[in-house]
Amino acid sequence: MSNNQKFYLFISLSVFLYACGQDNRERSKIPPTPFQTESIQNTASLEALTDAIRSNPSLAENYYKRAIVLNKMGETQKALDDINRADRLKQNTGKYLYVKALILRDMKQYREAYAFAQSAEILNVDTPELYTLLGDLSQQRNDLKNAEQYLAKSLQIAPYDGETYFYQGTLAARKGDTVNAILKMNKAIEMKPSFKIAYSSLTEVLKNRRLYDSALAVNNSAILQFPKNSEFLVDRGLVYNKFGRLDSALVYYDRAVKMDGKRIDAMLYSASIYFRWKNYTKALEFYEKVLDAKPETPKINYSIALTLEQLGSFTKAEEFLKAEVENDPNDTQAIIALNRVSGQINSALGVYKEPIPIPVKKAPVPVAKPVVEEPKKLLDTSRVRVNIISPKKKVNIKTDSSRRLKL
């Protein structure tokens, strides 16, 4: 890429960030250059900003801009380092705190993100992006009332913002209003076709409602829109998996792994299907791929051991189960499986060994609350009004003449 192209992209990014930071009600969007993809634009902007920082390392604005680019590229930790540097150089800048909240949200540090987003609001950052972010973070805190208010406020400023409609959809899904969730998410995709998460979320909602044809249609749109994104291939496999088309699911899991060799989830889904089909050799092949790619995957040693047990390889299964128990001595499932496999081995050898005791989770001892006797209430007669009982009035009844005594 020529220096002229880098300079042009750097200027374009600067103008875009300046426009986003203005306190106005109208959002100006700069159309992307037709000859560059977003990935190439981000790379060029990153290089230009890095050069600018080397030239003047005390200018906070360049760290702020680079943090935005790094976050778009998925380099969240580096982005956080940059925005922290910008904040130190120029404290109490609202737009810096907003970007910091955005990065922390992407790192799933929701509590910290919410605090910085609120600080940005206090510093008068009046943008729809901030209110949309606060709406999402309020949902993460299960504060649905505030989430609704923030999202409504965002739409008042920018009534055609696709992301806001998406988070309104997730809010509706949380409330159990599936129909409204589908409508809002679909509207989000119409308004912002590049918003990747909306496709996966809408596919998930439709899949859970057993609207499989609609889920596949949305997923197909996502694959066409993002042909190099393996996530949507996995999503399609999950839809097929949900309604029992396991052979079709395997096809898309396999395509996802071929596109991205780090798709551990697709490998595990494939392994589980082969295990269900009792094709233990094929299941073991996928489990071993997961172990090679990511040894710290939870329960991977346990899954391999169960597969080896089905294949009759008790000695190898015992080794993996011992490794699993060593990693987590309180793993009850692994201990039970280890005792079972070791029992098979010892039985074949004609020996008996005491099984490993199963850890018993002790219930927390309830703390008895001290019994506090209420003091007896004594009647204070000096403050009690006593009503004197009056005798009944005499009733003037005439004398019965028949009862008069005769003298």
For each residue, the residues with C-beta under 8 A, 3 or more apart:
1: 5 6 40 44
2: 5 6
3: 6 7
4: 7 8
5: 1 2 8 9 36 44
6: 1 2 3 9 10 44 47 48
7: 3 4 10 11 48
8: 4 5 11 12 33
9: 5 6 12 13 33 36 41 44 45 48
10: 6 7 13 14 44 45 48 49 52
11: 7 8 14 15
12: 8 9 15 16 30 33
13: 9 10 16 17 41 45 48 49 65 69
14: 10 11 17 18 65
15: 11 12 18 19 30
16: 12 13 19 20 30
17: 13 14 20 21 64 65 68
18: 14 15 21 22
19: 15 16 22 27 28 30
20: 16 17 27 127 129
21: 17 18 95
22: 18 19
23: 124 126
24:
25: 157
26:
27: 19 20 128 158
28: 19
29:
30: 12 15 16 19
31:
32: 36 38 41
33: 8 9 12 36 41
34:
35:
36: 5 9 32 33 40 41 44
37: 40 41
38: 32 41 42 72
39: 42 43
40: 1 36 37 43 44
41: 9 13 32 33 36 37 38 44 45
42: 38 39 45 46 69 72 73
43: 39 40 46 47
44: 1 5 6 9 10 36 40 41 47 48
45: 9 10 13 41 42 48 49 65 69
46: 42 43 49 50 66 69 70 73
47: 6 43 44 50 51
48: 6 7 9 10 13 44 45 51 52
49: 10 13 45 46 52 53 62 65 66 69
50: 46 47 53 54 66
51: 47 48 54 55
52: 10 48 49 55 56 59 62
53: 49 50 56 57 59 62 63 66
54: 50 51 57
55: 51 52
56: 52 53 59 62
57: 53 54
58: 89
59: 52 53 56 62 63 89
60: 63 64 85 86 87 89 90 93 96
61: 64 65 86
62: 49 52 53 56 59 65 66
63: 53 59 60 66 67 82 83 85 86 89
64: 17 60 61 67 68 82 83 86 95 96 99
65: 13 14 17 45 49 61 62 68 69
66: 46 49 50 53 62 63 69 70 79 82
67: 63 64 70 71 79 80 82 83 86 99 103
68: 17 64 65 71 72 79 99
69: 13 42 45 46 49 65 66 72 73
70: 46 66 67 73 75 76 78 79 82
71: 67 68 74 75 76 79 99 102 103 106
72: 38 42 68 69
73: 42 46 69 70
74: 71
75: 70 71 78 79
76: 70 71 79 80 103 106 107
77: 80 81 107
78: 70 75 81 82
79: 66 67 68 70 71 75 76 82 83 103
80: 67 76 77 83 84 100 103 104 107
81: 77 78 84 85
82: 63 64 66 67 70 78 79 85 86
83: 63 64 67 79 80 86 87 96 99 100 103
84: 80 81 87 88 100
85: 60 63 81 82 88 89
86: 60 61 63 64 67 82 83 89 90 93 96
87: 60 83 84 90 91 93 96 97 100
88: 84 85 91
89: 58 59 60 63 85 86
90: 60 86 87 93 96
91: 87 88
92: 123
93: 60 86 87 90 96 97 123
94: 97 98 119 120 123 124 125
95: 21 64 98 99 120 125
96: 60 64 83 86 87 90 93 99 100
97: 87 93 94 100 101 116 117 119 120 123 125
98: 94 95 101 102 116 117 120 125 127 129 130 133
99: 64 67 68 71 83 95 96 102 103
100: 80 83 84 87 96 97 103 104 113 116
101: 97 98 104 105 113 114 115 116 117 120 133 137
102: 71 98 99 105 106 113 133
103: 67 71 76 79 80 83 99 100 106 107 113
104: 80 100 101 107 109 110 112 113 116
105: 101 102 108 109 110 113 133 136 137
106: 71 76 102 103
107: 76 77 80 103 104
108: 105
109: 104 105 112 113
110: 104 105 113 114 137 140 141
111: 114 115 141
112: 104 109 115 116
113: 100 101 102 103 104 105 109 110 116 117 133 137
114: 101 110 111 117 118 134 137 138 140 141
115: 101 111 112 118 119
116: 97 98 100 101 104 112 113 119 120
117: 97 98 101 113 114 120 121 130 133 134 137
118: 114 115 121 122 134
119: 94 97 115 116 122 123
120: 94 95 97 98 101 116 117 123 125 130
121: 117 118 124 125 130 134
122: 118 119
123: 92 93 94 97 119 120
124: 23 94 121
125: 94 95 97 98 120 121 130
126: 23 130 157
127: 20 98 130 131 157
128: 27 131 132 154 155 157 158 161 164
129: 20 98 132 133 154 163
130: 98 117 120 121 125 126 127 133 134
131: 127 128 134 135 150 151 153 154 157 164
132: 128 129 135 136 150 151 154 161 163 164 167
133: 98 101 102 105 113 117 129 130 136 137
134: 114 117 118 121 130 131 137 138 146 150
135: 131 132 138 139 146 147 148 150 151 154 164 167 168 171
136: 105 132 133 139 140 147 167 170
137: 101 105 110 113 114 117 133 134 140 141
138: 114 134 135 141 143 144 146 147 150
139: 135 136 142 143 144 147 167 170 171 174
140: 110 114 136 137
141: 110 111 114 137 138
142: 139
143: 138 139 146 147
144: 138 139 147 148 171 174 175
145: 148 149
146: 134 135 138 143 149 150
147: 135 136 138 139 143 144 150 151 167 171
148: 135 144 145 151 152 171
149: 145 146 152 153
150: 131 132 134 135 138 146 147 153 154
151: 131 132 135 147 148 154 155 164 167 168 171
152: 148 149 155 156
153: 131 149 150 156 157
154: 128 129 131 132 135 150 151 157 158 161 164
155: 128 151 152 158 159 161 164 165 168
156: 152 153 159
157: 25 126 127 128 131 153 154
158: 27 128 154 155 161 164
159: 155 156
160: 191
161: 128 132 154 155 158 164 165 191 192
162: 165 166 187 188 189 190 191 192 195 198
163: 129 132 166 167 188 192 195
164: 128 131 132 135 151 154 155 158 161 167 168 188
165: 155 161 162 168 169 184 185 187 188 191
166: 162 163 169 170 184 185 188 192 195 197 198 201
167: 132 135 136 139 147 151 163 164 170 171
168: 135 151 155 164 165 171 172 184
169: 165 166 172 173 180 181 182 183 184 185 187 188 198 201 202 205
170: 136 139 166 167 173 174 181 185 201
171: 135 139 144 147 148 151 167 168 174 175
172: 168 169 175 177 178 180 181 184
173: 169 170 176 177 178 181 205
174: 139 144 170 171
175: 144 171 172
176: 173
177: 172 173 180 181
178: 172 173 181 182 205 209
179: 182 183
180: 169 172 177 183 184
181: 169 170 172 173 177 178 184 185 205
182: 169 178 179 185 186 202 205 206 209
183: 169 179 180 186 187
184: 165 166 168 169 172 180 181 187 188
185: 165 166 169 170 181 182 188 189 198 201 202 205
186: 182 183 189 190 202
187: 162 165 169 183 184 190 191
188: 162 163 164 165 166 169 184 185 191 192 195 198
189: 162 185 186 192 193 195 198 199 202 218 221
190: 162 186 187 193
191: 160 161 162 165 187 188
192: 161 162 163 166 188 189 195 198
193: 189 190 225
194: 225
195: 162 163 166 188 189 192 198 199
196: 199 200 222 226 229 231
197: 166 200 201
198: 162 166 169 185 188 189 192 195 201 202
199: 189 195 196 202 203 218 219 221 222 225 232 235
200: 196 197 203 204 222 231 232 235
201: 166 169 170 185 197 198 204 205
202: 169 182 185 186 189 198 199 205 206 218
203: 199 200 206 207 215 218 219 222 235 239
204: 200 201 207 208 235
205: 169 173 178 181 182 185 201 202 208 209
206: 182 202 203 209 211 212 214 215 218
207: 203 204 210 211 212 215 238 239 242
208: 204 205
209: 178 182 205 206
210: 207 242 243
211: 206 207 214 215
212: 206 207 215 216 239 242 243
213: 216 217
214: 206 211 217 218
215: 203 206 207 211 212 218 219 239
216: 212 213 219 220 236 239
217: 213 214 220 221
218: 189 199 202 203 206 214 215 221 222
219: 199 203 215 216 222 223 232 235 236 239
220: 216 217 223 224 236
221: 189 199 217 218 224 225
222: 196 199 200 203 218 219 225 226 229 232 235
223: 219 220 226 227 229 232 233 236
224: 220 221 227
225: 193 194 199 221 222
226: 196 222 223 229 232
227: 223 224
228: 259
229: 196 222 223 226 232 233
230: 233 234 255 256 257 259 260 263 266
231: 196 200 234 235 256
232: 199 200 219 222 223 226 229 235 236
233: 223 229 230 236 237 252 253 255 256 259 266
234: 230 231 237 238 252 253 256 263 265 266 269
235: 199 200 203 204 219 222 231 232 238 239
236: 216 219 220 223 232 233 239 240 252
237: 233 234 240 241 248 249 250 251 252 253 256 266 269
238: 207 234 235 241 242 249 269
239: 203 207 212 215 216 219 235 236 242 243
240: 236 237 243 245 246 248 249 252
241: 237 238 244 245 246 249 269 273
242: 207 210 212 238 239
243: 210 212 239 240
244: 241
245: 240 241 248 249
246: 240 241 249 250 273 276 277
247: 250 251
248: 237 240 245 251 252
249: 237 238 240 241 245 246 252 253 269 273
250: 237 246 247 253 254 270 273
251: 237 247 248 254 255
252: 233 234 236 237 240 248 249 255 256
253: 233 234 237 249 250 256 257 263 266 267 269 270
254: 250 251 257 258 266 270
255: 230 233 251 252 258 259
256: 230 231 233 234 237 252 253 259 260 263 266
257: 230 253 254 260 261 263 266 267 270
258: 254 255 261
259: 228 230 233 255 256 263
260: 230 256 257 263
261: 257 258 293
262: 293 294
263: 230 234 253 256 257 259 260 266 267
264: 267 268 290 293 294 297
265: 234 268 269
266: 230 233 234 237 253 254 256 257 263 269 270
267: 253 257 263 264 270 271 286 287 289 290 293
268: 264 265 271 272 286 287 290 297
269: 234 237 238 241 249 253 265 266 272 273
270: 250 253 254 257 266 267 273 274 286
271: 267 268 274 275 283 284 286 287 290 303
272: 268 269 275 276 283
273: 241 246 249 250 269 270 276 277
274: 270 271 277 279 280 282 283 286
275: 271 272 278 279 280 283 306 307
276: 246 272 273
277: 246 273 274
278: 275 310
279: 274 275 282 283
280: 274 275 283 284 307 310 311
281: 284 285 311
282: 274 279 285 286
283: 271 272 274 275 279 280 286 287 307
284: 271 280 281 287 288 304 307 308 311
285: 281 282 288 289
286: 267 268 270 271 274 282 283 289 290
287: 267 268 271 283 284 290 291 300 303 304 307
288: 284 285 291 292 304
289: 267 285 286 292 293
290: 264 267 268 271 286 287 293 294 297 300
291: 287 288 294 295 297 300 301 304
292: 288 289 295
293: 261 262 264 267 289 290
294: 262 264 290 291 297 300
295: 291 292 300
296:
297: 264 268 290 291 294 300
298:
299: 302 303 324
300: 287 290 291 294 295 297 303 304
301: 291 304 305 320 321 323 324 327 334
302: 299 305 306 320 321 324 331 333 334 337
303: 271 287 299 300 306 307
304: 284 287 288 291 300 301 307 308 317 320
305: 301 302 308 309 316 317 318 320 321 324 334 337 341
306: 275 302 303 309 310 317 337
307: 275 280 283 284 287 303 304 310 311
308: 284 304 305 311 313 314 316 317 320
309: 305 306 312 313 314 317 337 340 341
310: 278 280 306 307
311: 280 281 284 307 308
312: 309
313: 308 309 316 317
314: 308 309 317 318 341 344 345
315: 318 319 345
316: 305 308 313 319 320
317: 304 305 306 308 309 313 314 320 321 337 341
318: 305 314 315 321 322 338 341 342 345
319: 315 316 322 323
320: 301 302 304 305 308 316 317 323 324
321: 301 302 305 317 318 324 325 334 337 338 341
322: 318 319 325 326 338
323: 301 319 320 326 327
324: 299 301 302 305 320 321 327 328 331 334 338
325: 321 322 328 329 331 334 335 338 356
326: 322 323 329
327: 301 323 324 331
328: 324 325 331 334
329: 325 326 359
330: 359 361
331: 302 324 325 327 328 334 335
332: 335 336 358 359
333: 302 336 337
334: 301 302 305 321 324 325 328 331 337 338
335: 325 331 332 338 339 356 358 359
336: 332 333 339 340 358
337: 302 305 306 309 317 321 333 334 340 341
338: 318 321 322 324 325 334 335 341 342 356
339: 335 336 342 343 355 356
340: 309 336 337 343 344
341: 305 309 314 317 318 321 337 338 344 345
342: 318 338 339 345 346 353 355
343: 339 340 346 347 355
344: 314 340 341 347 348
345: 314 315 318 341 342 348 349
346: 342 343 349 351 352 353
347: 343 344 350
348: 344 345
349: 345 346
350: 347
351: 346
352: 346
353: 342 346
354:
355: 339 342 343
356: 325 335 338 339
357:
358: 332 335 336
359: 329 330 332 335
360:
361: 330
362:
363:
364:
365:
366:
367:
368:
369:
370:
371:
372:
373:
374:
375:
376:
377:
378:
379: 384
380: 383 384
381: 384 386
382:
383: 380
384: 379 380 381
385:
386: 381
387:
388:
389:
390:
391:
392:
393:
394:
395:
396:
397:
398:
399: 403 404
400: 403 404
401: 404
402:
403: 399 400
404: 399 400 401
405:
406:
407:
